[in-house]
Amino acid sequence: MAKFPNKKLNIAMICDPIGNNKSGVVVSTLRFGKLLKERGHNVIFIGARSKEHKEHTYHNGVKAYHYRSLPIPKSNGWNLAFPTVKELTKIFKEEKIDVVHILLPMSGAIIAIKAAKKLGIKIVAHSHSQPENLFMEMPKIIQPTLGRIWNRYLMWIYGKAESLIYPTEMARSLLQNLGKKNQPSAVISNGIDLKEFQSKSIGDFNERFNVQKEKVKLLFVGRLFPEKSVDTLIKALPEIVKKHQNTHLMIVGAGHLRQKLEKLASNLGITKHITFLGLVSEEDKIHAYNASDIFVLPSLAELEGMVVLEAMACGKPIIVSDAKMSASRYFVNDNGFLFRTQDHEDLARQILKLVDDAPLREKFGKNSFEKSKNYDIHRSVESLEEAYYSALKGKN
């Protein structure tokens, strides 16, 4: 195991939409950067300017350099960063960067790689992208072609790195051919901070969001994008409330599909059984987990699924789509149920098993909490350090 026990590193983390939205990769980057800084490393973020962040700023106490950008349509706040090689070369020199960590393979990453190569800085790339995240709204006939093009692009950009990091073994199995032959790699979970995500009082959460506390509450957390398949969950609700009027669904998150999903709920006559909470603070997200009784993720594609880990850490039973492109299904093991992908009738059946059985919900919730202990983010950060040190020594 390669270690530099006394050497603190200067790390540049490249994530174009840093601080601009609450997608999984942005949240993961912010959490890793904060904890690496707490462990004594100097960390900087490289990202895009936005309406919220027009100048260089700080996120979680970590300095963030924001550069000129272009917005991505229907992306819920994703911007492409366009620094120049000269600008990043100057920053990398001033900050004495040892490792450039690519979190997203976007425009900022291409320029950061050029600057790093120019200076001889080691590069670590992180797998956070699936074609399903990008092309699901495209005509089905061209989706395979677009997926192949995207994977060829990933092969090119990941091939520039000394090593690759995957959040799960499934992610590695899907993408292991995208880097250089015999390229070192590691599986490192995005992890969960068990000090933050835990069973706790929800205060006045129900009152503020107008959710009746006596209801059996279902919860979804995530972007309102096609690959999340939130419509499947909404379509399941009529069958559920027909048998249990006392059931309520909370949807936390934002995205361009919100209006369409609200219209679907209205057409199905279940508006009073759903609350769209929109984007909420990190504190209220934890409150939402604790206010819920069952967590549901109908997503079609997940390289890990941080929201499932968060729900598990808060002691909730989980119901997850058995989608072949979702690593989240592997979290289900005597702590919930899988359902057939995009099958709202089967989803309703699995949810009803838990709505009908409070003791089973409690049992599965306890099992979820115990399993979440295997994903402590502090362990992930230690593994990330080892990946950096190994890249610097040129070892696997």
N, C-alpha and C positions, 0 to 999 in steps of 0.2 A: 504494500500500500504506500503510494508516494505521498510524502508529507514534508512540508517546510514548517516545522513546529513554531518557529519564531518569526516567520515572515508574514506580515499583513499585506494584503494585495490591494492594488488599485484596479477597480473593475468598472467597465462601461457596459451598461445593460441597454440594449437597443430594442425599443418597443414603440412604434410610431404613435399609437393613440394613448400613450401614457398619461393618466390623469384625466382623460377626456370621456371615458365611459367606464362601465363596471363589468365588462366582459371578463371571462375566466382568465385569459392570458394577462390582461392588465392587472387584475386583482393579484394574481400569482406573482407577477413582476414586482408590484409594490410590496408585497409581503416578504419576498426573498430579499429585496434590496434593503428593507428596514432591518431585517434580522442579521444580514451580513454586516451592516453598519454597526449594529449592536455588538457584534463579535470582533469589532476593531478594524474592519476593512474600510477603505475609502471607496464609496460607490457613487457613480453618477448615472443618470438616465439620459438617453438621447431619444427625443420624440418630436412630434409635430406641434406646430402652433395651432390654436383653436380659438374660438370666441372666449372660452374660459381661461385660456393660458396663452396670451399673446407675447409674453416675455419669458425669459428664463425664470424658474421658480423652484420651489421645494415641494416634494410629496413625501409624506411620512418622515420628514427630516432629511430626505435625500435630495441633493441638488439635481434639478432636471433642466437640460438644455432643450429649448423648443425652437424648431426651425420652420421656415416657410413651408406651406403645405397646400394640399388640395383635398377637399372632402370626397369621400366615397359615397355615392348615392345609396339610399336605403340601408345605411350601415349603422345607424344609431350612434353617430358621433365619431366614426373612424375617419382619420385623416392620414394621408400619405405624407411623410416628411421628406423634404428635399434640401438637406444641407449640402454644401459643396465638399469635395474631398479636402480642399484647402482648409475649410473651417474645422472639419473633424480632425484633420492632422494636427492643427494648432491646439485644439482642446485635448487630444490624446497626449500631446507632448507636455502641455501645462499640467495636466492631471497625473502625468507619469504612469499611464495605463499599462498594466501587465496583461490583462485578459479582456477581450471584447466578447461579450455574451449576447448572441443573437436570439431574441425571444420570438420575433415575428419575421418571416421572410419577405418583408415589404421593401419599399424604395429606400428607407433609412438604412436597412441592413446592407443593401448593395453598396451604398456609399461608405458605410462604416467598414465593410470588408476591404474596400479599396484602400482606405486610409490605414487600416491595420496592416495590410500586406506591405504597404509602402514603408511602414515603420518597423516591420518585423514583429508585430504583436501577435500573440497566440489568440486563436478564435475558437470559441465553443458555441455550437448551435443547438437550439432547443426545438423539439418537434411540438408545434402547437397548431398545426394546420391540416385540414382534410378537404379534399375537393367538395365534399358534401356541404361544407360550411359556405361555399362560394357559389355553387352552380345549381342549387336545387330549384331555383325559380326559372332557370333556362329551359327551353324546349327539351323534352326527354331524349329526342333523337340526337342531339348534339352533346348531351351531358358526358357520355363516355369519352368523346374526343377531347372535350375541355379538361376532363379529369386526367387524361394521359398527358396533355400539354402541361398542366399544372405540376404533375409529378416529375416530368422532365426538368421543369424549372427548379423544383425542389432539389432534384439530384444535382443540378449545377451549383446551386447556392450552398447546399449542405456540404458539397464536395470541397468547398473552400475552407472548411473548418478542420481543426486538429481532432476534434471529437464531437460526438452527438449525444444529446440527452433526450430520453423518451420518458413520458410520465407513467407509462404502463408497459407491460410485456406485449399487450395487444398492439399498442402503438408501434413498438419495435418490429413486431411481425409484419405489420402493414407497410412500414416505411424503411426497413433495414437495407433495402437495395438502393436507397436514394443517395447514399453517401459514397465515399471512395471505397474501393475494395479493401477489406481488412481495417476499416476505419474504427478506432476505439469508440465504444459507446457505453452508456450506463442508463439504467432505469431508475429514475428518481421521482417519486410521487410529488405532486404539488403540495401535498400535506395539509394539515389542519392544525390550527393553534388551539389546543385543548383548554387553554386558560381563558380564551375568548368564547369559543363555541362550546357551550355546556348548558345543562338544565339550569334555568334561572327564572326569577320573577319577571313578568311581562309588563308590570306597572299598569299604565292606562292605555296600553296598545289597542285593546278592543274598542274602547270608547273613541279614541282618536281616529280610528279607521272604520268606525261604525260596523263592527263585526260582533254578532251576538255570541257571548262567551259560552252559552249552554249548548251550542251547536257542535256536532262532530265535524271538525274542520280538516279539509284536504288542502294541501299546499303545493304549488309549483313555483320555483324560483328560476329565472333565466331570461334570456333574450326572447322577444316575441318574433322569432324568425322561422322560416319554413322547416329547417332541420330539427327544431324543437318539438314539432308536431303537437302543439298545444290544442289545436282543433280536435284532435282525437280525445283529449281529456274532456273538453267541453261537450262533445257529442256523447260521451259516456254518462254525463250528469243526469239527463232526463230519466234514464233507467234507475239510477241510484236514488234520486229524490222521489221517484214513484213508490219505492219501497221504504225509503227513510226520508221523510220531509225535513228531518232534523239535520240534514247534511248541508254543508256550505263549503264552497271552493274559494280559496284566496290565490290570486295570481300576482306574484311580485316580479316586476321587470318591465322593460320598455322595448319598443321596436315598431317597425313600420306596419306590422300586421295587427296592431291593437284594434284599430277601428273595425277591421274585418272580423276579428274575434268577438268584439262586442256585438256586432250585427248578427253573428251566428248565434250567440247566446240569446239575443232578442227573438230571433226567428224560432228558436227552440222553446221559447217561453220560460226560460230559467234565469232571467236577469236577476231576480231577487235572491237567487242562490249562489251568485258569484260576486266577488269584490275584486276589481282591478286596482291594486295598490300603486302601480307604477314603480318608478325608481324610489327606493327608500335608503335611508342612511344605513351604515354597517350595523349600528346599534339596533335599529328597527328590523333589520333583516334577521338578526339573532332573536329578537322578540317574536317575529313571525314564525320562526321554527318552533319556538317554545309555545306559542299560542295554538299551533296546529296539532292534529292527532295522527295524521298520515301524510307522508311526503310522497309525491308522485312525479316521476320523470319519464315522459313519453318520448323522449328525444330519439332521433334516428341515427345520430352520429355524435360520439363523445370519445376523445382520446383518453379521458379519465372520468371527469364528472365531479368537480369540486363541490357542487351544491349537494350531491349525495353524501359526501363525506361530512359536510357541515350539518346536514339533517341527522346523520347517524351520531355525530358527536353530541347533539342535543337530545339524543335518546328517542328518536322517532323510527317507527317501522317504515319500510320503503317499498314502493311498487315501481318497477322499472321496465321499460320496453326491452324485449328480447331481440333487439336489432343487432344484426351481425357486425355493423360498423360502430357499435357502442361498447366501450370498455366498462361502462357503468353496470352492465348486467352482471359482472363478476363480483360486485359488492353484495349481491343478494345470496344469502346463505343462512337460512333459519332466522332471518330478520325481516322477511317480507316475501313478496311474490313477483314473479315475472309475468308479463302478458304478451300476447302475440302482437307484433309490431303493427301499428295503425288499425288495430281491431278494437273499436270502441266498445263493442259488446263484451269481448273478453276482458277488457280493462274494467268495465263496470262489475263483472263477476268477481274479479280479484279484489277490487275495492270493497265490495259488499261483504266479503269474507271478514274483513277487518272492521268495517262499520258495525257488523252484527256481533262482534266478539271483543269486548273491552279487555278481558284477561289476555287474549292473544295479542292485542295491540301492546299491552304492557310487556309481555314476554319478548316480543320481537324488538320493542324499543330498548329493552335492557341489552339484548344481544347486539343491536346496532352500536350502542355505546361502547361495549367491550371491544367490538371489532375496530371501532374508530381509533383505539389506542395504538394500533399498528401503523397509523399514518401521521404520527406526530411531526409537525413541520420542522421542529428543531433537529430531528434526525435527518430530514430531507436537506436542510441547510448544511449539515455536516458532510453529507454525501456530495453536495454541490461544491463545497470547498475542496474535497478530494479530487473531483473532476477537474477543477481549475489547476490544482497542484500537478496532477498527472499530465495535463496539457502542457504545462510549463516544462516538465521534464521529458515530454515526448514519449510517455509510457501509457499503456492501457491500464 
